[in-house]
């Protein structure tokens, strides 16, 4: 609190500050009690709010049993005997039940067009080895060299006789030969050496080939000979050969430029795809531009380029026979489809349309007539079921009540119900704290006879255990489907236990009776629970809502009282400080007068 400066006891010798502190402590006691009461009320509200939240969660769970959009008792499970043929899922709220024989004789496919060959088919399309090849056939006119016979036995068959022996060098490796060897034997020695090359002979063209094992632009191969005339007889000039790197199409270069590295240069103009006309400027548009433009257009086609094969492909986005890819038209003026090797038509001399079609899925249901579908995801063949086809073959699809899901939902309901009851039981059974120090300790044990807690426990427990009016005696209580109160505290806790086997049997054998037990108009267990829970949780008139609102009102009232008290206490402290200050001043004046009189009397003596 704000206060005036007070120099305690300077004149009187009295500890006025201590006196004021103690007096204000006594003055503040009513305010402290109000603050304590406010904290206790807020603690009580948090307990009501916690129970209210649990009840709301229970009500959400209850709502699942009479959800019109997703009826609890219409839950169906679907299975396929061979999911590699077709998988199945349920959609909607009333799928057909039974066993369905499915025969898939054809899958739905999308129309597609692949380039007949890579966009660049020359030697530059792949990394090349360093290589040397006979400049002409090594055989003499009208003769043939046999690679399996010794050189000596057929020396007259060579255009240039190899001689009797010699030594050749390949990449610095020396290889000896003589005319008792055949070409195959010499080739074997070369290939098995450390020269890292592969030699071969083409008996048809009568040419000898030698190439490096590696293929790229950094590879070199050097051949020489120190004696003999082997290379001359092979029509190969000794020297050095160099490999080369692949030069594939460049998607970023204009299509009409040589830098694009296409077999066929693209011409500017227009081309048509599925009736959509595209304009090409070969001086600026790249392959990447064209493919992107096709894929994002209304033609319904995805265009792609495969770096590995060097080919362009077109894919119809939708499957089925009716979804086509139509390449070109008579009005096309650009040869881009021809240059990309997608079409044999080369405008302007040719421009007829090429049509490619997908296929429809063909399915037979229970041996009836075949039916066709444009997609492999089929709805309606079995009402309420989606079939997802994967391959040709036979499978059996079964649709039946999803008892597992229903049992799990009932178990979830029981868990939420028990959570509410356990919280209520805990609060009703709390003992008071003998010397409470906190708001939580002050509140503990105050709900033992709380009417809201007692009423909630009674009403919910009564609904759960009572019989449903209007139903036959063999199925009018939850206990008859396996939901019974636990034996804890002789059943007084009103919590539930689930006999899953009994519940499952009831749902399998008497689903209509279980549904009536839960959802009979005005009398069903879940219907009555929903009404009772609404009376507790309604945001305006719910009993717990009203109690929390009442606490808020009282806390607001206490806050205003506390605020008023603080104002009055501040003023009271100010008054006391002024009074003590005045007293100190008066004492000081009296002391001064006394000192003066004493001095005067001393002078008189």
C-alpha positions as CSV (number, residue, x, y, z in Angstrom):
1,X,0.0,0.0,0.0
2,X,1.1,3.6,-0.6
3,X,2.2,5.4,2.5
4,X,3.9,8.5,3.7
5,X,7.5,8.5,4.8
6,X,7.7,8.0,8.6
7,X,10.9,8.1,10.5
8,X,9.9,5.7,13.3
9,X,10.4,6.9,16.9
10,X,12.9,9.7,16.2
11,X,11.3,11.9,18.8
12,X,9.2,9.6,20.9
13,X,11.4,6.6,20.9
14,X,8.4,4.4,20.0
15,X,8.6,1.8,17.2
16,X,5.7,3.3,15.3
17,X,6.4,1.3,12.1
18,X,6.0,-2.0,14.0
19,X,2.8,-0.7,15.6
20,X,1.3,0.3,12.2
21,X,2.3,-3.1,10.6
22,X,0.6,-5.0,13.4
23,X,-2.5,-2.8,13.4
24,X,-2.8,-3.1,9.6
25,X,-2.5,-6.9,9.9
26,X,-5.5,-6.9,12.2
27,X,-7.3,-4.5,9.9
28,X,-6.6,-6.8,6.8
29,X,-7.9,-10.1,8.4
30,X,-11.5,-9.7,6.9
31,X,-9.9,-9.1,3.5
32,X,-7.7,-12.2,3.8
33,X,-10.7,-14.3,4.7
34,X,-12.5,-13.1,1.6
35,X,-9.4,-13.9,-0.6
36,X,-9.3,-17.3,1.0
37,X,-13.0,-17.8,0.3
38,X,-12.5,-16.7,-3.3
39,X,-9.6,-19.2,-3.8
40,X,-11.8,-22.0,-2.3
41,X,-14.7,-21.1,-4.6
42,X,-12.3,-21.2,-7.7
43,X,-11.0,-24.6,-6.5
44,X,-14.6,-25.9,-6.2
45,X,-15.4,-24.6,-9.7
46,X,-12.4,-26.4,-11.1
47,X,-13.8,-29.7,-9.7
48,X,-17.2,-29.0,-11.1
49,X,-15.5,-28.2,-14.5
50,X,-13.5,-31.4,-14.4
51,X,-16.6,-33.5,-13.8
52,X,-18.5,-31.5,-16.5
53,X,-15.7,-32.2,-19.0
54,X,-15.9,-36.0,-18.2
55,X,-19.7,-35.9,-18.6
56,X,-19.4,-34.1,-21.9
57,X,-16.9,-36.8,-23.1
58,X,-19.4,-39.5,-22.0
59,X,-22.2,-37.7,-23.9
60,X,-20.1,-37.6,-27.1
61,X,-19.6,-41.3,-26.7
62,X,-23.4,-41.8,-26.2
63,X,-24.0,-39.9,-29.4
64,X,-22.2,-42.5,-31.4
65,X,-25.0,-45.0,-30.7
66,X,-27.7,-42.9,-32.4
67,X,-25.6,-41.0,-35.0
68,X,-27.9,-40.7,-38.1
69,X,-24.9,-40.0,-40.4
70,X,-23.0,-43.1,-39.1
71,X,-25.6,-45.6,-37.6
72,X,-23.9,-47.7,-34.9
73,X,-25.8,-50.9,-35.8
74,X,-25.2,-50.5,-39.6
75,X,-21.4,-50.8,-39.2
76,X,-20.2,-53.4,-41.7
77,X,-16.9,-55.1,-42.2
78,X,-15.7,-56.1,-45.6
79,X,-13.1,-58.6,-46.6
80,X,-11.6,-60.1,-49.7
81,X,-10.3,-63.6,-50.0
82,X,-7.5,-62.4,-52.3
83,X,-6.5,-58.8,-51.9
84,X,-3.9,-59.2,-54.6
85,X,-6.9,-59.4,-57.0
86,X,-9.2,-56.8,-55.4
87,X,-9.5,-55.1,-52.0
88,X,-12.7,-53.7,-50.8
89,X,-13.9,-51.0,-48.4
90,X,-17.3,-49.8,-47.2
91,X,-18.8,-46.5,-48.1
92,X,-22.2,-45.0,-47.1
93,X,-24.4,-46.2,-44.3
94,X,-26.3,-49.2,-45.7
95,X,-24.0,-51.5,-47.7
96,X,-25.3,-54.8,-49.0
97,X,-24.4,-57.8,-46.9
98,X,-23.5,-61.3,-48.2
99,X,-20.8,-63.2,-50.1
100,X,-19.9,-62.0,-53.6
101,X,-17.9,-63.8,-56.2
102,X,-15.7,-61.4,-58.2
103,X,-14.0,-62.3,-61.4
104,X,-11.7,-59.7,-63.0
105,X,-10.9,-60.5,-66.6
106,X,-9.3,-57.2,-67.6
107,X,-7.9,-54.2,-65.7
108,X,-8.6,-50.6,-66.6
109,X,-5.6,-49.0,-68.1
110,X,-4.7,-45.5,-69.3
111,X,-3.9,-44.7,-72.9
112,X,-0.1,-44.1,-73.4
113,X,2.3,-43.3,-76.2
114,X,6.0,-44.0,-76.0
115,X,8.5,-42.6,-78.5
116,X,9.6,-45.3,-80.9
117,X,13.3,-44.7,-80.1
118,X,15.5,-42.2,-78.2
119,X,15.5,-38.7,-79.4
120,X,19.1,-39.0,-80.3
121,X,20.1,-42.5,-81.6
122,X,23.6,-41.9,-82.9
123,X,26.9,-42.9,-81.2
124,X,26.7,-39.9,-79.0
125,X,23.7,-41.3,-77.2
126,X,26.0,-43.4,-75.0
127,X,29.5,-43.2,-73.6
128,X,31.8,-44.7,-76.2
129,X,35.1,-46.7,-75.7
130,X,38.3,-46.0,-77.4
131,X,38.1,-48.2,-80.4
132,X,39.9,-49.3,-83.6
133,X,38.3,-51.3,-86.5
134,X,39.7,-52.8,-89.7
135,X,39.5,-50.2,-92.4
136,X,38.4,-53.0,-94.8
137,X,37.9,-56.7,-94.7
138,X,41.2,-58.5,-94.0
139,X,40.4,-61.3,-96.5
140,X,41.8,-61.5,-100.0
141,X,39.3,-61.2,-102.9
142,X,37.3,-64.4,-103.3
143,X,38.7,-65.8,-100.0
144,X,37.5,-65.9,-96.4
145,X,39.6,-65.9,-93.2
146,X,38.5,-68.6,-90.8
147,X,39.1,-67.4,-87.2
148,X,39.3,-70.9,-85.9
149,X,42.2,-72.1,-88.2
150,X,45.9,-71.3,-87.7
151,X,47.3,-68.3,-89.6
152,X,49.9,-70.5,-91.4
153,X,47.2,-72.8,-92.8
154,X,45.4,-70.0,-94.5
155,X,48.0,-67.3,-95.1
156,X,46.8,-67.0,-98.7
157,X,43.3,-66.1,-97.5
158,X,44.6,-62.7,-96.1
159,X,44.8,-59.7,-98.2
160,X,48.1,-59.0,-96.3
161,X,49.8,-62.0,-94.9
162,X,50.6,-61.6,-91.2
163,X,54.0,-63.3,-91.4
164,X,55.3,-66.1,-89.2
165,X,55.5,-64.3,-85.8
166,X,55.8,-61.0,-84.0
167,X,55.1,-58.9,-81.0
168,X,52.3,-56.3,-80.7
169,X,51.8,-53.8,-77.9
170,X,48.5,-52.7,-76.5
171,X,48.5,-50.0,-73.8
172,X,52.1,-50.9,-73.1
173,X,51.4,-54.6,-72.7
174,X,53.5,-56.8,-75.0
175,X,51.7,-59.8,-76.6
176,X,53.6,-62.4,-78.6
177,X,52.0,-64.4,-81.5
178,X,53.0,-66.8,-84.2
179,X,51.4,-68.3,-87.3
180,X,50.6,-71.6,-85.5
181,X,47.9,-69.7,-83.6
182,X,44.4,-69.0,-84.9
183,X,42.7,-65.5,-84.7
184,X,40.5,-66.8,-81.9
185,X,43.6,-67.8,-79.9
186,X,45.3,-64.5,-80.4
187,X,42.1,-62.7,-79.5
188,X,41.9,-64.8,-76.3
189,X,45.5,-63.8,-75.4
190,X,44.7,-60.1,-75.9
191,X,41.4,-60.3,-73.9
192,X,43.0,-62.1,-71.0
193,X,46.0,-59.7,-70.8
194,X,46.3,-56.7,-68.5
195,X,45.8,-54.3,-71.4
196,X,42.1,-53.8,-70.4
197,X,40.8,-54.1,-73.9
198,X,38.4,-56.5,-75.8
199,X,39.2,-57.7,-79.3
200,X,36.9,-59.5,-81.7
201,X,36.4,-60.6,-85.2
202,X,33.3,-60.4,-87.4
203,X,33.3,-63.3,-89.7
204,X,30.7,-61.8,-92.0
205,X,32.4,-58.4,-92.6
206,X,35.8,-60.0,-92.1
207,X,36.8,-57.1,-89.8
208,X,38.9,-57.1,-86.6
209,X,37.8,-54.8,-83.7
210,X,39.7,-53.8,-80.6
211,X,38.2,-51.5,-77.9
212,X,38.9,-50.3,-74.4
213,X,36.9,-52.0,-71.6
214,X,35.9,-48.6,-70.2
215,X,33.8,-46.1,-72.1
216,X,34.0,-42.4,-71.6
217,X,35.8,-39.3,-72.9
218,X,38.9,-39.8,-70.7
219,X,39.7,-43.3,-72.0
220,X,42.7,-43.8,-74.4
221,X,44.0,-46.9,-76.1
222,X,47.4,-47.1,-77.8
223,X,48.5,-50.0,-80.0
224,X,51.9,-50.6,-81.6
225,X,54.1,-53.5,-82.6
226,X,57.8,-54.3,-82.2
227,X,58.0,-57.0,-84.8
228,X,55.9,-58.7,-87.4
229,X,53.0,-57.4,-89.5
230,X,50.0,-58.4,-87.5
231,X,48.3,-54.9,-87.5
232,X,48.9,-54.5,-91.2
233,X,47.2,-57.9,-91.8
234,X,44.3,-56.7,-89.7
235,X,44.0,-53.4,-91.7
236,X,44.5,-51.4,-88.5
237,X,47.0,-48.6,-88.3
238,X,48.9,-48.5,-85.0
239,X,48.3,-45.3,-83.0
240,X,46.1,-43.9,-80.2
241,X,42.3,-43.9,-80.1
242,X,40.2,-41.9,-77.6
243,X,36.7,-42.6,-76.2
244,X,33.9,-40.2,-76.0
245,X,31.2,-39.1,-73.5
246,X,27.5,-39.4,-74.3
247,X,25.9,-36.3,-75.6
248,X,22.2,-36.7,-74.8
249,X,19.3,-34.3,-75.5
250,X,19.5,-31.1,-73.5
251,X,16.0,-30.3,-72.2
252,X,17.0,-26.7,-71.6
253,X,18.1,-25.7,-75.1
254,X,15.7,-24.4,-77.7
255,X,14.3,-27.3,-79.7
256,X,15.4,-25.9,-83.1
257,X,19.1,-25.5,-82.0
258,X,21.8,-28.0,-82.6
259,X,22.6,-27.7,-78.9
260,X,19.3,-29.5,-78.1
261,X,21.0,-32.6,-79.6
262,X,18.0,-34.1,-81.3
263,X,18.0,-36.3,-84.4
264,X,15.3,-34.2,-85.9
265,X,15.3,-30.4,-85.5
266,X,11.9,-29.0,-84.4
267,X,10.1,-26.5,-86.6
268,X,8.0,-23.6,-85.3
269,X,4.2,-23.7,-85.7
270,X,1.3,-25.5,-84.0
271,X,0.5,-29.1,-83.0
272,X,-2.6,-30.7,-81.6
273,X,-3.1,-33.1,-78.7
274,X,-6.5,-34.3,-77.7
275,X,-8.0,-31.4,-79.6
276,X,-6.0,-28.8,-77.7
277,X,-3.8,-26.7,-80.0
278,X,-0.3,-25.8,-78.8
279,X,2.0,-23.2,-80.4
280,X,5.7,-23.9,-80.6
281,X,8.5,-21.4,-81.2
282,X,11.5,-23.5,-82.0
283,X,13.9,-20.6,-81.4
284,X,12.9,-20.2,-77.7
285,X,10.8,-23.2,-76.5
286,X,12.8,-26.0,-74.9
287,X,11.8,-29.6,-74.5
288,X,11.2,-28.9,-70.8
289,X,8.8,-26.1,-71.8
290,X,6.8,-28.3,-74.1
291,X,6.4,-31.2,-71.7
292,X,5.4,-28.8,-68.9
293,X,2.9,-27.0,-71.1
294,X,1.3,-30.3,-72.2
295,X,1.0,-31.7,-68.6
296,X,-0.6,-28.5,-67.2
297,X,-3.0,-28.1,-70.1
298,X,-6.6,-29.2,-70.5
299,X,-5.6,-32.1,-72.8
300,X,-5.7,-34.5,-69.8
301,X,-2.3,-35.9,-70.6
302,X,1.0,-36.1,-68.6
303,X,4.2,-35.7,-70.7
304,X,7.5,-37.0,-69.4
305,X,11.1,-37.6,-70.5
306,X,13.2,-40.7,-69.4
307,X,16.9,-39.8,-69.0
308,X,17.9,-43.4,-69.1
309,X,16.1,-44.3,-72.4
310,X,16.1,-40.9,-74.0
311,X,12.5,-41.2,-74.8
312,X,9.4,-39.0,-74.4
313,X,6.2,-40.6,-73.1
314,X,2.6,-39.4,-73.0
315,X,0.1,-40.8,-70.4
316,X,-3.6,-40.2,-70.3
317,X,-4.5,-39.1,-66.8
318,X,-7.8,-41.1,-66.7
319,X,-8.1,-44.8,-67.3
320,X,-10.6,-46.5,-69.6
321,X,-11.4,-47.0,-73.2
322,X,-13.2,-43.7,-73.6
323,X,-10.2,-41.7,-72.4
324,X,-8.0,-41.4,-75.5
325,X,-4.8,-39.8,-76.6
326,X,-5.2,-38.3,-80.0
327,X,-2.0,-37.0,-81.5
328,X,-2.0,-34.3,-84.2
329,X,-4.5,-33.1,-86.7
330,X,-4.6,-32.1,-90.4
331,X,-4.1,-28.5,-89.4
332,X,-0.7,-29.0,-87.6
333,X,2.2,-27.0,-88.9
334,X,5.0,-27.9,-86.4
335,X,6.7,-31.3,-86.7
336,X,7.3,-31.5,-82.9
337,X,5.4,-34.8,-82.5
338,X,7.3,-36.3,-85.3
339,X,10.7,-34.9,-84.1
340,X,10.0,-36.3,-80.6
341,X,9.3,-39.7,-82.3
342,X,5.8,-39.9,-81.0
343,X,4.1,-39.9,-84.4
344,X,5.0,-41.0,-87.9
345,X,3.0,-38.0,-89.3
346,X,5.4,-35.2,-90.4
347,X,3.6,-31.9,-91.0
348,X,3.1,-30.1,-93.3
349,X,3.3,-33.1,-95.7
350,X,1.3,-35.3,-93.3
351,X,-0.9,-34.5,-90.3
352,X,-3.5,-37.2,-89.8
353,X,-4.4,-37.9,-86.2
354,X,-3.1,-41.0,-84.4
355,X,-5.5,-42.4,-81.7
356,X,-4.4,-44.4,-78.7
357,X,-6.9,-45.9,-76.3
358,X,-6.8,-47.3,-72.8
359,X,-8.9,-50.3,-71.7
360,X,-11.9,-50.7,-69.4
361,X,-11.9,-53.0,-66.4
362,X,-14.1,-56.1,-67.1
363,X,-15.7,-57.7,-64.0
364,X,-18.1,-60.5,-63.5
365,X,-20.3,-60.5,-60.3
366,X,-21.6,-63.9,-59.1
367,X,-21.4,-65.4,-62.6
368,X,-23.7,-62.8,-64.2
369,X,-22.9,-60.9,-67.4
370,X,-19.6,-59.1,-67.7
371,X,-19.7,-55.4,-66.8
372,X,-17.2,-52.8,-67.9
373,X,-15.8,-49.8,-65.8
374,X,-13.4,-47.1,-66.9
375,X,-11.6,-47.2,-63.6
376,X,-10.1,-49.8,-61.3
377,X,-11.8,-48.2,-58.3
378,X,-15.4,-49.4,-58.6
379,X,-18.4,-48.2,-56.6
380,X,-21.9,-49.6,-57.0
381,X,-21.2,-53.1,-58.3
382,X,-21.8,-54.2,-54.7
383,X,-24.1,-51.5,-53.1
384,X,-22.2,-49.5,-50.5
385,X,-18.8,-51.2,-51.3
386,X,-15.8,-49.8,-53.2
387,X,-13.7,-52.4,-55.0
388,X,-10.0,-51.6,-55.7
389,X,-8.8,-53.9,-58.4
390,X,-5.1,-54.9,-58.5
391,X,-4.9,-57.7,-61.0
392,X,-6.8,-60.3,-63.1
393,X,-8.3,-63.3,-61.2
394,X,-11.0,-64.4,-58.8
395,X,-11.8,-63.4,-55.3
396,X,-14.6,-63.6,-52.8
397,X,-15.8,-60.4,-51.1
398,X,-17.8,-60.8,-47.9
399,X,-19.8,-58.0,-46.3
400,X,-21.1,-58.6,-42.7
401,X,-21.8,-56.8,-39.5
402,X,-18.7,-55.3,-38.0
403,X,-19.1,-56.8,-34.5
404,X,-15.5,-56.0,-33.6
405,X,-16.1,-52.3,-34.2
406,X,-19.4,-52.3,-32.3
407,X,-17.8,-54.2,-29.3
408,X,-14.9,-51.7,-29.2
409,X,-17.4,-48.8,-29.2
410,X,-19.3,-50.3,-26.3
411,X,-16.1,-50.8,-24.4
412,X,-15.1,-47.2,-25.1
413,X,-18.5,-46.1,-23.7
414,X,-18.0,-48.2,-20.6
415,X,-14.6,-46.6,-20.1
416,X,-16.0,-43.1,-20.3
417,X,-19.0,-44.0,-18.0
418,X,-16.6,-45.5,-15.5
419,X,-14.4,-42.4,-15.6
420,X,-17.4,-40.3,-14.6
421,X,-18.4,-42.6,-11.9
422,X,-14.9,-43.1,-10.5
423,X,-14.5,-39.3,-10.3
424,X,-17.8,-38.9,-8.5
425,X,-17.0,-41.7,-6.1
426,X,-13.6,-40.3,-5.3
427,X,-15.1,-36.9,-4.4
428,X,-17.9,-38.4,-2.4
429,X,-15.5,-40.5,-0.4
430,X,-12.8,-37.8,0.4
431,X,-12.0,-37.0,4.0
432,X,-11.5,-33.5,5.3
433,X,-7.9,-32.3,5.9
434,X,-7.4,-31.5,9.6
435,X,-5.2,-28.4,9.2
436,X,-5.7,-27.3,5.6
437,X,-3.0,-25.0,4.2
438,X,-4.1,-24.6,0.5
439,X,-7.3,-24.0,-1.4
440,X,-7.2,-27.7,-2.6
441,X,-6.9,-28.9,1.0
442,X,-9.7,-26.6,2.2
443,X,-11.9,-28.0,-0.6
444,X,-11.0,-31.7,0.0
445,X,-13.9,-33.5,1.6
446,X,-16.5,-30.8,0.9
447,X,-18.2,-32.8,-1.8
448,X,-19.2,-35.7,0.4
449,X,-22.8,-34.5,0.5
450,X,-22.8,-32.4,-2.7
451,X,-26.2,-32.6,-4.3
452,X,-24.9,-32.3,-7.8
453,X,-22.5,-35.2,-7.4
454,X,-25.1,-37.3,-5.5
455,X,-27.8,-36.6,-8.1
456,X,-25.5,-37.4,-11.0
457,X,-24.5,-40.7,-9.5
458,X,-28.0,-41.7,-8.7
459,X,-29.6,-40.7,-12.1
460,X,-26.8,-42.2,-14.2
461,X,-26.7,-45.4,-12.2
462,X,-30.5,-45.7,-12.3
463,X,-30.6,-45.5,-16.1
464,X,-27.8,-48.0,-16.5
465,X,-29.4,-50.6,-14.2
466,X,-33.1,-50.2,-14.9
467,X,-35.2,-52.1,-17.5
468,X,-36.3,-50.4,-20.7
469,X,-40.1,-50.1,-20.9
470,X,-41.9,-51.8,-23.8
471,X,-39.2,-54.4,-24.5
472,X,-39.6,-58.2,-23.9
473,X,-38.1,-59.5,-20.7
474,X,-35.3,-61.4,-22.5
475,X,-33.6,-58.2,-23.7
476,X,-34.6,-55.1,-21.7
477,X,-31.5,-54.6,-19.5
478,X,-27.9,-54.0,-20.1
479,X,-27.0,-56.9,-17.8
480,X,-28.6,-59.2,-20.4
481,X,-25.9,-58.3,-23.0
482,X,-23.0,-58.5,-20.7
483,X,-22.9,-55.0,-19.1
484,X,-23.2,-55.4,-15.4
485,X,-22.2,-53.3,-12.4
486,X,-18.9,-54.3,-10.8
487,X,-18.7,-56.0,-7.5
488,X,-16.4,-53.3,-6.1
489,X,-17.9,-51.9,-2.9
490,X,-20.8,-54.3,-3.3
491,X,-21.8,-52.5,-6.5
492,X,-22.3,-49.2,-4.7
493,X,-19.7,-47.6,-6.9
494,X,-22.1,-48.0,-9.9
495,X,-19.3,-48.7,-12.3
496,X,-19.7,-51.1,-15.2
497,X,-18.0,-54.3,-16.3
498,X,-18.1,-55.8,-19.8
499,X,-18.4,-59.5,-20.5
500,X,-17.1,-59.3,-24.1
501,X,-18.2,-62.8,-25.1
502,X,-21.8,-62.2,-24.0
503,X,-21.8,-58.8,-25.6
504,X,-20.4,-60.2,-28.9
505,X,-23.0,-63.0,-28.9
506,X,-25.9,-60.5,-28.4
507,X,-24.7,-58.3,-31.3
508,X,-24.3,-61.3,-33.6
509,X,-27.5,-63.1,-32.7
510,X,-30.0,-60.3,-31.8
511,X,-28.7,-57.0,-33.2
512,X,-32.2,-55.6,-33.6
513,X,-33.0,-56.3,-29.9
514,X,-29.7,-54.7,-28.8
515,X,-30.5,-51.7,-31.0
516,X,-33.9,-51.4,-29.4
517,X,-32.3,-51.7,-25.9
518,X,-30.1,-48.8,-26.7
519,X,-32.2,-46.5,-29.0
520,X,-35.9,-47.1,-28.4
521,X,-37.6,-43.7,-28.6
522,X,-37.7,-42.0,-25.2
523,X,-37.0,-45.2,-23.3
524,X,-33.7,-46.6,-24.8
525,X,-30.7,-46.6,-22.5
526,X,-28.7,-44.3,-24.7
527,X,-31.7,-42.0,-25.4
528,X,-32.3,-41.5,-21.7
529,X,-28.6,-41.1,-20.9
530,X,-28.3,-38.4,-23.6
531,X,-31.3,-36.5,-22.1
532,X,-29.9,-36.8,-18.6
533,X,-26.4,-35.8,-19.6
534,X,-27.8,-32.8,-21.5
535,X,-29.6,-31.6,-18.4
536,X,-26.2,-31.6,-16.7
537,X,-24.0,-30.1,-19.4
538,X,-26.3,-27.7,-21.3
539,X,-24.3,-24.5,-21.8
540,X,-27.2,-22.4,-20.6
541,X,-29.4,-24.5,-18.3
542,X,-27.2,-27.5,-17.4
543,X,-27.0,-28.1,-13.6
544,X,-23.2,-28.0,-13.6
545,X,-23.1,-25.0,-15.9
546,X,-25.5,-23.1,-13.5
547,X,-23.4,-24.1,-10.5
548,X,-20.2,-22.8,-12.2
549,X,-22.0,-19.6,-13.2
550,X,-23.1,-19.1,-9.6
551,X,-19.6,-19.5,-8.4
552,X,-18.4,-17.0,-11.0
553,X,-21.0,-14.6,-9.7
554,X,-19.9,-15.0,-6.1
555,X,-16.2,-14.7,-7.0
556,X,-16.9,-11.5,-8.9
557,X,-18.8,-10.2,-5.9
558,X,-16.0,-11.1,-3.5
559,X,-13.4,-9.5,-5.9
560,X,-15.3,-6.2,-5.7
561,X,-15.5,-6.4,-1.9
562,X,-11.8,-7.1,-1.7
563,X,-11.1,-4.2,-4.0
564,X,-13.2,-1.9,-1.8
565,X,-11.5,-3.2,1.3
566,X,-8.0,-2.6,-0.2
567,X,-9.0,1.0,-0.9
568,X,-10.3,1.5,2.6
569,X,-7.2,-0.2,4.1
570,X,-4.9,2.1,2.1
571,X,-6.7,5.1,3.4
572,X,-6.7,3.8,6.9
573,X,-2.9,3.3,6.8
574,X,-2.5,6.8,5.5
575,X,-4.5,8.2,8.4
576,X,-2.5,6.2,11.0
577,X,0.8,7.4,9.4
578,X,-0.4,11.0,9.5
579,X,-1.5,10.6,13.2
580,X,1.8,9.1,14.2
581,X,3.7,11.7,12.3
582,X,1.7,14.4,14.1
583,X,2.5,12.7,17.4
584,X,6.2,12.6,16.6
585,X,6.1,16.2,15.6
586,X,4.3,17.2,18.8
587,X,6.8,15.2,20.9
588,X,9.6,16.8,19.1
589,X,8.2,20.2,19.8
590,X,7.7,19.4,23.5
591,X,11.2,18.0,23.7
592,X,12.5,21.2,22.2
593,X,10.5,23.4,24.6
594,X,11.7,21.3,27.5
595,X,15.3,21.7,26.4
596,X,14.8,25.4,26.1
597,X,13.3,25.7,29.6
598,X,16.0,23.6,31.1
599,X,18.6,25.8,29.5
600,X,16.9,29.0,30.8
601,X,16.7,27.5,34.4
602,X,20.3,26.6,34.2
603,X,21.3,30.2,33.3
604,X,19.2,31.5,36.2
605,X,21.0,29.5,38.7
